[in-house]
Amino acid sequence: MICGTRIAGTALVVLLALGMSGCERWRLDQQMDVLCKQDGGIKVYETVTLPASEFSNVGQPLARYAQQATATEDRLGPDYRFVLNREALVGPQANAQKGEGQLMRIHNAIYRRSDGRLLGEQIWYSRSGGDWFTFGFQPSGKSCPDFSRDVAQEVFRRGE
C-alpha cells in the first residue's frame, strides 16, 4: 500500500512538472509575437546598386570584407558601416540550460559612411529557454519574423 502511494505521488509530481514546463515559454512567445508585429522586419530606406563582382557566389553582397573585418562595423567594407545591437528584454542573466527564459531584440543597421545615412535596418526577436527544466536536452527556442534574406541583400542590388 505504501509503495503504491509513493508511485502515485511521484507520478503526480512528474505530471505537474510537465504541465508547468511550458508556462514561461508560452508567456515569452506571446510577448515576442506582440513585439514582432510592432516593429519586426526589414525596412529599406535606400537601395544601392553594386557591380556583380561585389557579390559572393551565393549572392551575399560585400562578403569579401567580412572575412577581413576586425570589427562588426567593418564587415561591409570601407564605404558602409554595419551596426549590430542585441538587447535582452527579459532574463539578461538567464541560463536556458537551467530552464530559464530569455527574450532578445536584435537590430542590424547599414549606414553609408560618407554621409552617415541609414540605408536599411532589420529587427527581429528571439526567445530561448523558458522550459522550466530541459531533462538535459537542448532548450527550446523561437524567433520572429522569419527571413529568407537579410538587410544587406535587400539594400544592395546586383548590377552588371
ChimeraX attribute file (.defattr): number of C-alpha atoms within 10 A of each C-alpha:
attribute: neighborCount
match mode: 1-to-1
recipient: residues
	/A:1	5
	/A:2	7
	/A:3	8
	/A:4	9
	/A:5	10
	/A:6	11
	/A:7	11
	/A:8	12
	/A:9	12
	/A:10	12
	/A:11	12
	/A:12	12
	/A:13	12
	/A:14	12
	/A:15	12
	/A:16	11
	/A:17	13
	/A:18	13
	/A:19	11
	/A:20	14
	/A:21	17
	/A:22	18
	/A:23	13
	/A:24	18
	/A:25	25
	/A:26	13
	/A:27	12
	/A:28	22
	/A:29	22
	/A:30	12
	/A:31	15
	/A:32	25
	/A:33	15
	/A:34	12
	/A:35	15
	/A:36	19
	/A:37	12
	/A:38	9
	/A:39	14
	/A:40	21
	/A:41	19
	/A:42	22
	/A:43	16
	/A:44	17
	/A:45	11
	/A:46	12
	/A:47	14
	/A:48	13
	/A:49	12
	/A:50	15
	/A:51	12
	/A:52	14
	/A:53	12
	/A:54	19
	/A:55	19
	/A:56	12
	/A:57	10
	/A:58	7
	/A:59	13
	/A:60	16
	/A:61	24
	/A:62	19
	/A:63	18
	/A:64	15
	/A:65	15
	/A:66	16
	/A:67	10
	/A:68	12
	/A:69	14
	/A:70	10
	/A:71	10
	/A:72	12
	/A:73	18
	/A:74	18
	/A:75	20
	/A:76	22
	/A:77	17
	/A:78	13
	/A:79	10
	/A:80	20
	/A:81	20
	/A:82	19
	/A:83	16
	/A:84	14
	/A:85	10
	/A:86	13
	/A:87	12
	/A:88	16
	/A:89	13
	/A:90	15
	/A:91	15
	/A:92	12
	/A:93	10
	/A:94	17
	/A:95	15
	/A:96	22
	/A:97	20
	/A:98	16
	/A:99	24
	/A:100	20
	/A:101	26
	/A:102	23
	/A:103	26
	/A:104	19
	/A:105	20
	/A:106	16
	/A:107	18
	/A:108	18
	/A:109	21
	/A:110	23
	/A:111	19
	/A:112	16
	/A:113	14
	/A:114	10
	/A:115	7
	/A:116	11
	/A:117	13
	/A:118	16
	/A:119	21
	/A:120	21
	/A:121	23
	/A:122	21
	/A:123	20
	/A:124	23
	/A:125	27
	/A:126	19
	/A:127	24
	/A:128	25
	/A:129	26
	/A:130	30
	/A:131	24
	/A:132	22
	/A:133	19
	/A:134	17
	/A:135	11
	/A:136	9
	/A:137	8
	/A:138	12
	/A:139	20
	/A:140	17
	/A:141	17
	/A:142	15
	/A:143	17
	/A:144	18
	/A:145	18
	/A:146	10
	/A:147	11
	/A:148	6
	/A:149	10
	/A:150	14
	/A:151	20
	/A:152	25
	/A:153	16
	/A:154	19
	/A:155	20
	/A:156	22
	/A:157	17
	/A:158	16
	/A:159	12
	/A:160	7
